[in-house]
Amino acid sequence: MITHTSFATEPWRLRETALDLGVLAQSESVFALSNGHLGWRGNLDEGEPHGLPGSYLNGVHETHPLPYAEAGYGYPESGQTAINVTDGKVIRLLVDDHPFDLRYGALVSHERVLDFRTGVLSRTAEWTTPSGRTVRLTSHRVVSLAQRAVAAVSYTVEAVDGPAGIAVQSELVANEQLPAASGDPRVAAVIDSPLLPEEHHAHGTRLRLVHCTGSSRQRVAVAADHLVEGPAGTDWAAESEPDVARLTVTANLAPGERLSLVKFVSYGWSAQRSLPALRDQVEGGLAAARSTGWQGLLEGQRACLDDFWADGDVEVEGDAQVQQAVRFALFHLFQAAARAEERAIPAKGLTGTGYDGHAFWDTESFVLPVLTHTAPETVAPVLRWRHTTLPSALERARQLGLAGAAFPWRTINGAECSAYWPAGTVAFHVNADIAAAAERYAFATGDHAFHRGPGLDLLVHTARLWRSLGHFDAGGAFHIDGVTGPDEYSAVARDNLYTNVMARRNLLAAADAVALHPDRATELAVGAAEAADWRDTAARIAIPYNPRLGVHEQAAGFTDQQPWDFEGTAEEQYPLLLHFPYFDLYRKQVVKQADLVLAMLACPDEFTDGEKARNFAYYEPLTVRDSSLSACCQAALAAETGHLDLAWAYTREAALMDLNDLEHNTRDGLHMASLAGTWIALVQGLGGLRRRYGAGPAVLPPGAGGPGEAAEAEAPVRFAPRLPPALTRLAFNVRVRDRRLRVDIRRDAARYTLLEGAPLPVLHHGTTTVLDPQASADLPVPPAPDTVEPPQPKGRAPLT
């Protein structure tokens, strides 16, 4: 998209200067608006043509039976698919009885702009009807970050070269026709007409539809109201039927005259509330939107984004595309989380139904680390959503014969809904990923209430899972057998290294947490013996290592497996999962996505610098990156091991994943984890951010110790920045325990400035400095070590 001739490279917005129907579906994803509760794809106002119509409410889904050729104990019974709910953004236009359809007549000009600072999608178009009359269209669309249930559209049509009879039809539409099902497993299942009508209403300028899903029994209500301005004689009428409610506004425009309307839309859903209660809810939301007004919604949107960018902006000098891409990424991440409010962040956010709208471990391992340091107020609600699903996770563990909690690999409502058990059942690392996210958030923010409440629950129950899942051998080593790590081309393995080091971190974090909160430990029946056993188990977890090669093994025996035939694999046979059987992938040395490399990023203190360098060099020629999750991890470790050109190439791949449609599935929605990976590659990779988390003053009760004592006792925030030749400057802010730290890196020096908060210790390339408020420290950046860049598999060099 970003290199398409219709798209411009600009630092603070995404601008499409001409319409190309060949990339319409992709543009709908990149122009999507959301607030974490409500999402609208960037469909054209008139609804057609479209690639994938999309209006989504976070958590609204339909269930369906999962097919199995043979039944098996413990298989999940039901799948879940996010559905396209009632579409409130449709505004159709007729000019002298000609429907405005870009496939007919002559499109004189067309431009769409997504502004990352205002949060508004704007569109201008000039169109000549088949009979020769020209009109000019302007629209602005917003999904409110301040009022979570509200979206709005401002729509204006102007006669240009002569009088024109205009009809504008503003609609609420349910059960829109969707594209046919695809054979790609990453694409959502198609559920025809998932919404059953319960009520329709139209009066004056107000519209309302209420529907309910057939199996999941979730009720969805949508209401709209309008402000209309036009010349004398402008008229309107409203009508409704079960799946459509429509306001038709008509006017006769002289040249230069305009017909304008502002459409306010309010959404609500519930699996418990009655129809009257939900009707009143959306009507109340509509009243609030009208009271705020169009201009008030714009001002609220700008205020929310001003606050976010003050903490979250990343400045890149030397590559205009990456500068645009990182702001695009951060904008969409913030949209996905801003008002999620105890709901998940799906893998595609609310930009499309790829992966059926499921949330994976991606959220905790990629998205939440970024938000923890840029918008920490959005993180606790997502972790609280995981906490609300704890009963399902406890029951799932019991079903599998395990203690503690077994959280799902993919889900919408907390129940496992993957029919592929080598991933869905045995990808147990998701439990450690959730625990790490809770630990990270608590120590980065000092949120004591969260740490002793939901955080402690998550840590304890996941620690109990690991203790029951693994076993001690005769020599006293603790093994975790039959699991699948992040690399989905290896499954049901012994001692997956990522799983084991994350389990170790989980066990130690749980032991530290119960020591800090003994009263809650008593509530959870954690005694001194159990906590001591966690520490002992953590110390004895097996870490696979091949002394002959001097590298860690992704799983026990991995380095002895047959290498994949990369030379004999054609470019069109990637991704491998669509062209080769899994059994062949599982028994070869081929890596879909960073696994051991991710372990070194997530647990940097588990490895020496020499081990990191040797491990990275060994696994780089085996990693084919058939997943959008991989490039950012490889970028970060390439930077840490001194391969700066390679780090930059992978950074660009992560940054341009959706803007260049590198995975060829942006049409189904944006890749939230890869968007987060842009920040990870830049800030953790080239910026060198390394954060050690552990028990300490950060989570003690408020008032325990003064600011000076905390700065002396707490571990410093660690940085080891280096820039590649392509960049001249990288600057960013990070939030750390009520402080705001500014980092400004150039090739030979880095400046650290504490913008606000108590004194903060910073470790820069091994040198510790304690920063005072509003004080800066300029420290030299040492040159990168001389290294030999490792090769990639044939045809799998970074995609830039």
TABEL-V266129 format. One record per residue. N is the residue number from 1. RES is the residue in one letter. SS is DSSP state (2 for helix, 1 for strand, 0 for the rest). Layout:
BEGIN
N|RES|SS / N|RES|SS
END
This chain:
BEGIN
1|M|0 / 2|I|0 / 3|T|0 / 4|H|0 / 5|T|0 / 6|S|0 / 7|F|1 / 8|A|1 / 9|T|1 / 10|E|0 / 11|P|0 / 12|W|0 / 13|R|1 / 14|L|1 / 15|R|1 / 16|E|1 / 17|T|0 / 18|A|0 / 19|L|0 / 20|D|0 / 21|L|2 / 22|G|2 / 23|V|2 / 24|L|2 / 25|A|2 / 26|Q|2 / 27|S|2 / 28|E|2 / 29|S|2 / 30|V|2 / 31|F|0 / 32|A|0 / 33|L|1 / 34|S|1 / 35|N|0 / 36|G|0 / 37|H|0 / 38|L|1 / 39|G|1 / 40|W|1 / 41|R|0 / 42|G|0 / 43|N|0 / 44|L|0 / 45|D|0 / 46|E|0 / 47|G|0 / 48|E|0 / 49|P|0 / 50|H|0 / 51|G|0 / 52|L|0 / 53|P|0 / 54|G|0 / 55|S|1 / 56|Y|1 / 57|L|1 / 58|N|0 / 59|G|0 / 60|V|0 / 61|H|1 / 62|E|1 / 63|T|1 / 64|H|1 / 65|P|1 / 66|L|0 / 67|P|0 / 68|Y|0 / 69|A|0 / 70|E|0 / 71|A|0 / 72|G|0 / 73|Y|0 / 74|G|0 / 75|Y|0 / 76|P|0 / 77|E|0 / 78|S|1 / 79|G|1 / 80|Q|1 / 81|T|1 / 82|A|1 / 83|I|0 / 84|N|0 / 85|V|0 / 86|T|0 / 87|D|1 / 88|G|0 / 89|K|0 / 90|V|0 / 91|I|1 / 92|R|1 / 93|L|1 / 94|L|1 / 95|V|1 / 96|D|0 / 97|D|0 / 98|H|1 / 99|P|1 / 100|F|0 / 101|D|0 / 102|L|0 / 103|R|0 / 104|Y|0 / 105|G|0 / 106|A|1 / 107|L|1 / 108|V|1 / 109|S|1 / 110|H|1 / 111|E|1 / 112|R|1 / 113|V|1 / 114|L|1 / 115|D|1 / 116|F|0 / 117|R|0 / 118|T|0 / 119|G|0 / 120|V|1 / 121|L|1 / 122|S|1 / 123|R|1 / 124|T|1 / 125|A|1 / 126|E|1 / 127|W|1 / 128|T|1 / 129|T|0 / 130|P|0 / 131|S|0 / 132|G|0 / 133|R|0 / 134|T|1 / 135|V|1 / 136|R|1 / 137|L|1 / 138|T|1 / 139|S|1 / 140|H|1 / 141|R|1 / 142|V|1 / 143|V|1 / 144|S|0 / 145|L|0 / 146|A|0 / 147|Q|0 / 148|R|0 / 149|A|0 / 150|V|1 / 151|A|1 / 152|A|1 / 153|V|1 / 154|S|1 / 155|Y|1 / 156|T|1 / 157|V|1 / 158|E|1 / 159|A|1 / 160|V|0 / 161|D|0 / 162|G|0 / 163|P|0 / 164|A|1 / 165|G|1 / 166|I|1 / 167|A|1 / 168|V|1 / 169|Q|1 / 170|S|1 / 171|E|1 / 172|L|1 / 173|V|1 / 174|A|0 / 175|N|0 / 176|E|0 / 177|Q|0 / 178|L|0 / 179|P|0 / 180|A|0 / 181|A|0 / 182|S|0 / 183|G|0 / 184|D|0 / 185|P|0 / 186|R|0 / 187|V|0 / 188|A|0 / 189|A|0 / 190|V|0 / 191|I|0 / 192|D|0 / 193|S|0 / 194|P|0 / 195|L|1 / 196|L|1 / 197|P|1 / 198|E|1 / 199|E|1 / 200|H|1 / 201|H|1 / 202|A|1 / 203|H|1 / 204|G|0 / 205|T|0 / 206|R|1 / 207|L|1 / 208|R|1 / 209|L|1 / 210|V|1 / 211|H|1 / 212|C|1 / 213|T|1 / 214|G|0 / 215|S|0 / 216|S|0 / 217|R|0 / 218|Q|0 / 219|R|1 / 220|V|1 / 221|A|1 / 222|V|1 / 223|A|1 / 224|A|1 / 225|D|1 / 226|H|1 / 227|L|1 / 228|V|1 / 229|E|1 / 230|G|0 / 231|P|0 / 232|A|0 / 233|G|0 / 234|T|0 / 235|D|1 / 236|W|1 / 237|A|1 / 238|A|1 / 239|E|1 / 240|S|1 / 241|E|1 / 242|P|0 / 243|D|0 / 244|V|1 / 245|A|1 / 246|R|1 / 247|L|1 / 248|T|1 / 249|V|1 / 250|T|1 / 251|A|1 / 252|N|1 / 253|L|1 / 254|A|0 / 255|P|0 / 256|G|0 / 257|E|0 / 258|R|1 / 259|L|1 / 260|S|1 / 261|L|1 / 262|V|1 / 263|K|1 / 264|F|1 / 265|V|1 / 266|S|1 / 267|Y|1 / 268|G|1 / 269|W|1 / 270|S|1 / 271|A|0 / 272|Q|0 / 273|R|0 / 274|S|0 / 275|L|2 / 276|P|2 / 277|A|2 / 278|L|2 / 279|R|2 / 280|D|2 / 281|Q|2 / 282|V|2 / 283|E|2 / 284|G|2 / 285|G|2 / 286|L|2 / 287|A|2 / 288|A|2 / 289|A|2 / 290|R|2 / 291|S|2 / 292|T|2 / 293|G|2 / 294|W|2 / 295|Q|2 / 296|G|2 / 297|L|2 / 298|L|2 / 299|E|2 / 300|G|2 / 301|Q|2 / 302|R|2 / 303|A|2 / 304|C|2 / 305|L|2 / 306|D|2 / 307|D|2 / 308|F|2 / 309|W|2 / 310|A|2 / 311|D|2 / 312|G|2 / 313|D|0 / 314|V|1 / 315|E|1 / 316|V|1 / 317|E|1 / 318|G|0 / 319|D|0 / 320|A|2 / 321|Q|2 / 322|V|2 / 323|Q|2 / 324|Q|2 / 325|A|2 / 326|V|2 / 327|R|2 / 328|F|2 / 329|A|2 / 330|L|2 / 331|F|2 / 332|H|2 / 333|L|2 / 334|F|2 / 335|Q|2 / 336|A|2 / 337|A|2 / 338|A|0 / 339|R|0 / 340|A|0 / 341|E|0 / 342|E|0 / 343|R|0 / 344|A|0 / 345|I|0 / 346|P|0 / 347|A|0 / 348|K|0 / 349|G|0 / 350|L|0 / 351|T|0 / 352|G|0 / 353|T|0 / 354|G|2 / 355|Y|2 / 356|D|2 / 357|G|2 / 358|H|0 / 359|A|1 / 360|F|0 / 361|W|0 / 362|D|2 / 363|T|2 / 364|E|2 / 365|S|2 / 366|F|2 / 367|V|2 / 368|L|2 / 369|P|2 / 370|V|2 / 371|L|2 / 372|T|2 / 373|H|2 / 374|T|2 / 375|A|0 / 376|P|2 / 377|E|2 / 378|T|2 / 379|V|2 / 380|A|2 / 381|P|2 / 382|V|2 / 383|L|2 / 384|R|2 / 385|W|2 / 386|R|2 / 387|H|2 / 388|T|2 / 389|T|0 / 390|L|2 / 391|P|2 / 392|S|2 / 393|A|2 / 394|L|2 / 395|E|2 / 396|R|2 / 397|A|2 / 398|R|2 / 399|Q|2 / 400|L|0 / 401|G|0 / 402|L|0 / 403|A|0 / 404|G|0 / 405|A|0 / 406|A|0 / 407|F|0 / 408|P|0 / 409|W|0 / 410|R|0 / 411|T|1 / 412|I|0 / 413|N|0 / 414|G|0 / 415|A|0 / 416|E|0 / 417|C|0 / 418|S|0 / 419|A|0 / 420|Y|0 / 421|W|2 / 422|P|2 / 423|A|2 / 424|G|2 / 425|T|0 / 426|V|0 / 427|A|0 / 428|F|0 / 429|H|2 / 430|V|2 / 431|N|2 / 432|A|2 / 433|D|2 / 434|I|2 / 435|A|2 / 436|A|2 / 437|A|2 / 438|A|2 / 439|E|2 / 440|R|2 / 441|Y|2 / 442|A|2 / 443|F|2 / 444|A|2 / 445|T|2 / 446|G|0 / 447|D|0 / 448|H|2 / 449|A|2 / 450|F|2 / 451|H|2 / 452|R|2 / 453|G|2 / 454|P|2 / 455|G|2 / 456|L|2 / 457|D|2 / 458|L|2 / 459|L|2 / 460|V|2 / 461|H|2 / 462|T|2 / 463|A|2 / 464|R|2 / 465|L|2 / 466|W|2 / 467|R|2 / 468|S|2 / 469|L|2 / 470|G|0 / 471|H|1 / 472|F|1 / 473|D|0 / 474|A|0 / 475|G|0 / 476|G|0 / 477|A|0 / 478|F|1 / 479|H|1 / 480|I|0 / 481|D|0 / 482|G|0 / 483|V|1 / 484|T|0 / 485|G|0 / 486|P|0 / 487|D|0 / 488|E|0 / 489|Y|0 / 490|S|0 / 491|A|0 / 492|V|0 / 493|A|1 / 494|R|0 / 495|D|0 / 496|N|0 / 497|L|2 / 498|Y|2 / 499|T|2 / 500|N|2 / 501|V|2 / 502|M|2 / 503|A|2 / 504|R|2 / 505|R|2 / 506|N|2 / 507|L|2 / 508|L|2 / 509|A|2 / 510|A|2 / 511|A|2 / 512|D|2 / 513|A|2 / 514|V|2 / 515|A|2 / 516|L|2 / 517|H|0 / 518|P|2 / 519|D|2 / 520|R|2 / 521|A|2 / 522|T|2 / 523|E|2 / 524|L|0 / 525|A|0 / 526|V|0 / 527|G|0 / 528|A|2 / 529|A|2 / 530|E|2 / 531|A|2 / 532|A|2 / 533|D|2 / 534|W|2 / 535|R|2 / 536|D|2 / 537|T|2 / 538|A|2 / 539|A|2 / 540|R|0 / 541|I|1 / 542|A|0 / 543|I|0 / 544|P|0 / 545|Y|1 / 546|N|1 / 547|P|0 / 548|R|0 / 549|L|0 / 550|G|0 / 551|V|1 / 552|H|1 / 553|E|0 / 554|Q|0 / 555|A|0 / 556|A|0 / 557|G|0 / 558|F|2 / 559|T|2 / 560|D|2 / 561|Q|0 / 562|Q|1 / 563|P|1 / 564|W|0 / 565|D|0 / 566|F|0 / 567|E|0 / 568|G|0 / 569|T|0 / 570|A|0 / 571|E|2 / 572|E|2 / 573|Q|2 / 574|Y|0 / 575|P|0 / 576|L|2 / 577|L|2 / 578|L|2 / 579|H|0 / 580|F|0 / 581|P|0 / 582|Y|2 / 583|F|2 / 584|D|2 / 585|L|2 / 586|Y|2 / 587|R|0 / 588|K|1 / 589|Q|1 / 590|V|0 / 591|V|1 / 592|K|0 / 593|Q|0 / 594|A|0 / 595|D|0 / 596|L|2 / 597|V|2 / 598|L|2 / 599|A|2 / 600|M|2 / 601|L|2 / 602|A|2 / 603|C|0 / 604|P|2 / 605|D|2 / 606|E|2 / 607|F|0 / 608|T|0 / 609|D|2 / 610|G|2 / 611|E|2 / 612|K|2 / 613|A|2 / 614|R|2 / 615|N|2 / 616|F|2 / 617|A|2 / 618|Y|2 / 619|Y|2 / 620|E|2 / 621|P|0 / 622|L|0 / 623|T|1 / 624|V|0 / 625|R|0 / 626|D|0 / 627|S|0 / 628|S|0 / 629|L|0 / 630|S|2 / 631|A|2 / 632|C|2 / 633|C|2 / 634|Q|2 / 635|A|2 / 636|A|2 / 637|L|2 / 638|A|2 / 639|A|2 / 640|E|2 / 641|T|0 / 642|G|0 / 643|H|0 / 644|L|2 / 645|D|2 / 646|L|2 / 647|A|2 / 648|W|2 / 649|A|2 / 650|Y|2 / 651|T|2 / 652|R|2 / 653|E|2 / 654|A|2 / 655|A|2 / 656|L|0 / 657|M|0 / 658|D|0 / 659|L|0 / 660|N|0 / 661|D|0 / 662|L|0 / 663|E|0 / 664|H|0 / 665|N|0 / 666|T|2 / 667|R|2 / 668|D|2 / 669|G|0 / 670|L|0 / 671|H|0 / 672|M|2 / 673|A|2 / 674|S|2 / 675|L|2 / 676|A|2 / 677|G|2 / 678|T|2 / 679|W|2 / 680|I|2 / 681|A|2 / 682|L|2 / 683|V|2 / 684|Q|2 / 685|G|2 / 686|L|2 / 687|G|0 / 688|G|0 / 689|L|0 / 690|R|1 / 691|R|0 / 692|R|0 / 693|Y|0 / 694|G|0 / 695|A|0 / 696|G|0 / 697|P|2 / 698|A|2 / 699|V|2 / 700|L|0 / 701|P|0 / 702|P|0 / 703|G|0 / 704|A|0 / 705|G|0 / 706|G|0 / 707|P|2 / 708|G|2 / 709|E|2 / 710|A|2 / 711|A|2 / 712|E|2 / 713|A|2 / 714|E|0 / 715|A|0 / 716|P|0 / 717|V|1 / 718|R|1 / 719|F|1 / 720|A|0 / 721|P|0 / 722|R|0 / 723|L|0 / 724|P|0 / 725|P|0 / 726|A|0 / 727|L|0 / 728|T|0 / 729|R|1 / 730|L|1 / 731|A|1 / 732|F|1 / 733|N|1 / 734|V|1 / 735|R|1 / 736|V|1 / 737|R|0 / 738|D|0 / 739|R|1 / 740|R|1 / 741|L|1 / 742|R|1 / 743|V|1 / 744|D|1 / 745|I|1 / 746|R|1 / 747|R|0 / 748|D|0 / 749|A|1 / 750|A|1 / 751|R|1 / 752|Y|1 / 753|T|1 / 754|L|1 / 755|L|1 / 756|E|1 / 757|G|0 / 758|A|0 / 759|P|0 / 760|L|1 / 761|P|1 / 762|V|1 / 763|L|1 / 764|H|1 / 765|H|0 / 766|G|0 / 767|T|1 / 768|T|1 / 769|T|1 / 770|V|1 / 771|L|1 / 772|D|0 / 773|P|0 / 774|Q|0 / 775|A|0 / 776|S|1 / 777|A|1 / 778|D|1 / 779|L|1 / 780|P|1 / 781|V|0 / 782|P|0 / 783|P|0 / 784|A|0 / 785|P|0 / 786|D|0 / 787|T|0 / 788|V|0 / 789|E|0 / 790|P|0 / 791|P|0 / 792|Q|0 / 793|P|0 / 794|K|0 / 795|G|0 / 796|R|0 / 797|A|0 / 798|P|0 / 799|L|0 / 800|T|0
END
